[in-house]
Amino acid sequence: MALEKKLSDLNNALQRLQEAFEQSKLHENGATYTFFRDSTIQRFEFTLEITWKTIKTFLQEHEGIACRSPKGCMREFFSSGHLTEDEVTTLLMMIDDRNLATHTYHEALAEQIFTHIQTYLPLLQKIYKLLKETIQ
């Protein structure tokens, strides 16, 4: 099943994101901080990409809903009753941050996105757990 493979990939991506975030925090006042911060942002981009594609597959296989874009899939996931309004708003902000990180690079923007990851990570983990529990 495609969804199980995507969930496995998502779990791995979340673990790597958590590790990168923790390493960044450990090196926050050191010379290598920007390296770890930027690595965390890159892992965030990968993780969000896997998240929306996993949600897309879940919606198709379990809800019969076809969505084509990251924001469209997040809205459909919300409309299907899997997220609160605050959670879908946060997910849409994540997509905006990912788009900014992918297409521009400014030190202040990198720091802002990194700060947001602390809020984003628990929601991404919650979504993984919800999807995993739903298909079992």
C-alpha positions in Angstrom: 0.0 0.0 0.0 1.4 3.4 -1.0 0.2 5.0 2.2 2.1 2.7 4.5 5.4 3.5 2.6 4.7 7.2 2.8 4.0 7.0 6.5 7.3 5.2 7.0 9.1 7.9 5.0 7.2 10.6 7.1 8.2 8.9 10.3 11.9 8.9 9.2 11.7 12.5 8.1 10.2 13.6 11.4 12.9 11.8 13.4 15.6 13.5 11.3 13.9 16.9 11.7 13.7 16.4 15.4 17.4 15.5 15.6 18.4 18.5 13.4 16.3 20.8 15.6 17.9 19.5 18.8 21.4 19.8 17.4 20.6 23.4 16.3 19.5 24.2 19.9 22.6 22.6 21.3 24.8 24.7 19.1 22.8 27.9 19.4 25.6 30.0 20.7 28.4 28.3 18.8 30.2 28.9 15.5 28.4 26.1 13.8 24.9 27.3 14.7 24.0 28.6 11.2 25.0 25.3 9.7 22.7 23.3 12.0 19.9 25.9 11.7 20.0 25.8 7.9 20.1 22.0 8.0 17.0 22.0 10.2 15.2 24.3 7.7 16.2 22.0 4.8 14.8 19.0 6.8 11.7 21.0 7.5 11.2 21.5 3.8 11.6 17.8 3.0 9.3 16.8 5.9 6.5 19.2 4.9 6.7 17.9 1.3 6.4 14.3 2.6 3.6 15.3 4.9 1.3 16.9 2.3 1.9 14.0 -0.1 1.0 11.5 2.6 -2.1 13.5 3.4 -2.9 13.5 -0.4 -2.6 9.7 -0.5 -4.6 9.3 2.7 -7.5 11.5 1.4 -7.5 9.6 -1.9 -7.4 6.1 -0.4 -9.6 6.6 2.7 -11.9 9.5 1.9 -12.2 9.3 -1.8 -11.0 12.9 -2.1 -8.6 14.1 -4.8 -6.5 17.1 -4.1 -3.6 18.5 -6.1 -1.8 21.1 -4.2 -0.3 21.3 -0.7 -2.8 24.0 0.5 -5.7 22.2 -1.1 -4.8 19.0 0.6 -4.5 20.6 4.0 -7.9 22.3 3.5 -9.5 19.0 2.5 -7.9 17.3 5.5 -9.5 19.9 7.7 -12.8 19.7 5.9 -12.8 15.9 6.5 -12.7 16.6 10.3 -9.1 15.6 10.9 -7.8 19.0 12.0 -8.9 22.0 14.0 -9.2 25.4 12.5 -6.0 26.5 14.3 -4.1 23.4 13.1 -5.0 24.0 9.4 -4.1 27.7 9.8 -0.7 26.6 11.2 -0.3 24.1 8.3 -1.0 26.8 5.8 1.6 29.0 7.5 4.1 26.1 7.2 3.5 25.9 3.5 4.1 29.7 3.2 7.3 29.3 5.2 8.5 26.4 3.1 7.9 28.4 -0.1 9.8 31.4 1.3 12.7 29.2 2.4 12.8 27.4 -1.0 12.8 30.5 -3.1 14.7 33.1 -1.1 17.5 33.3 1.4 17.9 36.0 3.9 19.5 35.5 7.3 16.5 37.1 9.2 14.0 35.0 7.3 16.0 31.8 8.1 16.0 32.7 11.8 12.2 33.4 11.7 11.5 30.1 10.0 13.7 28.2 12.4 11.8 29.8 15.3 8.5 28.6 13.8 9.8 25.0 13.5 9.5 24.7 17.2 5.8 25.2 16.9 5.4 23.2 13.6 7.2 20.0 14.8 4.6 18.9 17.3 1.7 19.4 14.8 3.6 17.4 12.2 4.1 14.6 14.7 0.4 14.7 15.7 -0.6 14.4 12.0 1.7 11.4 11.6 0.2 9.7 14.7 -3.3 10.5 13.5 -2.7 9.0 10.1 -1.0 6.0 11.5 -3.8 5.3 14.0 -6.5 5.8 11.3 -5.1 3.2 8.9 -4.6 0.5 11.6 
